[in-house]
């Protein structure tokens, strides 16, 4: 009797939708689908569907900034990086896209050095590109690999890293 009065409630398991699913929610709402029907089909609450639809402009802006060729279907949040000044300038990402378009090899140390160069040029004092920075950069921009495929490109990448090390030691 005691348990019945307190009413043991069952809570729905927390579910976070991917960006792709959130875009689909926006599309369904714009096509006239009811919030309740969408919420039931995805297993989320009404307020979740409402919040997603309310932030649709921000969602579309964020997705449009991502590289169209990359696969961001697993990404679930639009969280910004701690070094948003470097990220908002998008200098490193634009540099990366230019190098990738030219089929030039890019490794973790090369991208780290370039990020440090850009942070110096942009007068960002507290930026430090630690060893995990390339992995986080890769994950943030939905990049599969920093390096290009092929033995020739790997050799070029290795030679560029050696050249950077020699240039860094000479300075």
C-alpha positions as CSV (number, residue, x, y, z in Angstrom):
1,X,0.0,0.0,0.0
2,X,2.9,2.3,0.8
3,X,4.4,1.9,-2.7
4,X,1.1,2.6,-4.4
5,X,0.7,5.9,-2.6
6,X,4.2,7.1,-3.5
7,X,3.6,6.1,-7.1
8,X,6.8,4.6,-8.5
9,X,7.2,6.3,-11.8
10,X,8.8,4.9,-14.8
11,X,11.0,7.4,-16.6
12,X,11.9,7.3,-20.3
13,X,15.5,6.6,-21.0
14,X,17.4,9.7,-22.1
15,X,17.8,9.7,-25.8
16,X,20.0,12.2,-27.8
17,X,19.3,12.5,-31.5
18,X,22.0,12.9,-34.1
19,X,22.2,16.1,-36.1
20,X,20.8,14.2,-39.1
21,X,17.8,13.1,-37.1
22,X,17.3,16.7,-35.8
23,X,17.2,17.9,-39.4
24,X,14.7,15.3,-40.2
25,X,12.5,16.5,-37.2
26,X,12.6,20.0,-38.6
27,X,11.6,18.8,-42.1
28,X,8.7,16.7,-40.7
29,X,7.4,19.7,-38.7
30,X,7.6,21.9,-41.7
31,X,5.7,19.3,-43.7
32,X,2.8,19.5,-41.2
33,X,3.5,16.5,-39.1
34,X,2.4,16.9,-35.5
35,X,4.9,17.2,-32.6
36,X,3.3,14.4,-30.7
37,X,3.5,11.9,-33.7
38,X,7.2,12.8,-34.3
39,X,8.0,12.5,-30.5
40,X,6.4,9.1,-30.3
41,X,8.1,7.8,-33.5
42,X,11.5,8.9,-32.2
43,X,11.0,7.9,-28.6
44,X,11.6,11.4,-27.2
45,X,9.5,14.0,-25.4
46,X,7.3,16.7,-26.9
47,X,9.6,19.4,-25.4
48,X,12.6,17.8,-27.1
49,X,10.8,18.0,-30.5
50,X,9.8,21.6,-29.7
51,X,13.3,22.6,-28.7
52,X,14.8,21.1,-31.8
53,X,12.3,22.9,-34.0
54,X,12.8,26.2,-32.2
55,X,16.6,26.0,-32.7
56,X,16.3,25.0,-36.4
57,X,18.1,28.1,-37.7
58,X,21.1,27.5,-35.5
59,X,21.0,23.8,-36.5
60,X,21.0,24.5,-40.2
61,X,23.7,27.1,-39.8
62,X,26.0,24.7,-37.9
63,X,25.4,21.8,-40.4
64,X,26.1,24.1,-43.4
65,X,29.5,25.0,-41.9
66,X,30.5,21.4,-41.8
67,X,32.2,19.9,-44.8
68,X,29.6,18.6,-47.2
69,X,31.7,15.6,-48.2
70,X,32.3,14.5,-44.6
71,X,30.1,12.0,-42.8
72,X,28.6,13.7,-39.7
73,X,25.7,11.4,-39.2
74,X,27.0,10.2,-35.8
75,X,27.5,13.7,-34.4
76,X,24.9,14.7,-31.9
77,X,25.8,18.1,-30.5
78,X,26.7,21.5,-31.8
79,X,29.2,22.1,-28.9
80,X,31.8,24.7,-29.6
81,X,35.5,24.2,-28.7
82,X,37.2,25.8,-25.8
83,X,39.4,27.8,-28.2
84,X,36.4,29.4,-30.0
85,X,38.5,32.3,-31.2
86,X,40.7,30.1,-33.2
87,X,37.7,28.0,-34.3
88,X,35.5,31.0,-35.2
89,X,38.2,32.3,-37.5
90,X,38.2,28.8,-39.1
91,X,41.6,29.6,-40.4
92,X,43.0,26.1,-39.6
93,X,40.0,24.4,-41.2
94,X,40.1,26.5,-44.3
95,X,43.9,25.8,-44.6
96,X,43.2,22.1,-44.2
97,X,40.6,22.1,-46.9
98,X,42.9,24.0,-49.3
99,X,45.7,21.5,-48.7
100,X,43.4,18.5,-49.1
101,X,42.1,20.0,-52.4
102,X,45.7,20.1,-53.6
103,X,46.2,16.5,-52.5
104,X,49.0,17.6,-50.2
105,X,49.6,15.3,-47.2
106,X,48.6,16.6,-43.8
107,X,49.7,15.0,-40.5
108,X,48.9,15.7,-36.9
109,X,52.2,17.5,-36.2
110,X,51.8,19.7,-39.4
111,X,48.3,20.7,-38.4
112,X,49.4,21.4,-34.8
113,X,52.2,23.7,-36.1
114,X,49.8,25.5,-38.4
115,X,47.2,26.0,-35.6
116,X,50.0,27.5,-33.4
117,X,51.0,29.8,-36.3
118,X,47.4,30.9,-36.8
119,X,46.9,31.5,-33.1
120,X,50.0,33.7,-33.0
121,X,48.8,35.7,-36.1
122,X,45.3,36.1,-34.6
123,X,46.8,37.2,-31.2
124,X,45.3,34.3,-29.2
125,X,47.4,34.0,-26.1
126,X,46.0,31.0,-24.3
127,X,46.0,28.5,-27.2
128,X,48.1,25.4,-26.8
129,X,48.0,22.6,-29.4
130,X,48.7,19.5,-27.2
131,X,49.1,16.0,-28.5
132,X,45.3,15.3,-28.5
133,X,44.6,18.5,-30.6
134,X,44.7,16.8,-34.0
135,X,42.3,14.1,-32.8
136,X,39.9,16.7,-31.4
137,X,40.2,18.8,-34.6
138,X,39.4,15.7,-36.6
139,X,36.4,14.9,-34.5
140,X,35.1,18.4,-34.4
141,X,35.1,18.8,-38.2
142,X,34.0,15.2,-38.9
143,X,37.2,14.4,-40.8
144,X,38.0,10.7,-41.2
145,X,41.7,11.0,-41.5
146,X,44.2,13.8,-41.5
147,X,46.5,11.9,-43.9
148,X,45.7,11.1,-47.5
149,X,45.9,7.6,-48.8
150,X,48.7,6.3,-51.0
151,X,52.4,5.5,-50.5
152,X,53.6,8.5,-52.4
153,X,51.6,10.9,-50.2
154,X,52.7,9.1,-47.0
155,X,56.3,9.5,-48.1
156,X,55.7,13.2,-48.8
157,X,54.1,13.6,-45.4
158,X,57.0,11.9,-43.7
159,X,59.5,14.2,-45.6
160,X,57.5,17.3,-44.7
161,X,57.5,16.3,-41.0
162,X,61.3,15.8,-41.2
163,X,61.7,19.2,-42.9
164,X,59.5,20.9,-40.2
165,X,61.6,19.2,-37.5
166,X,64.9,20.4,-39.2
167,X,63.5,24.0,-39.7
168,X,62.3,24.0,-36.0
169,X,65.7,22.9,-34.8
170,X,67.4,25.6,-36.9
171,X,65.3,28.4,-35.4
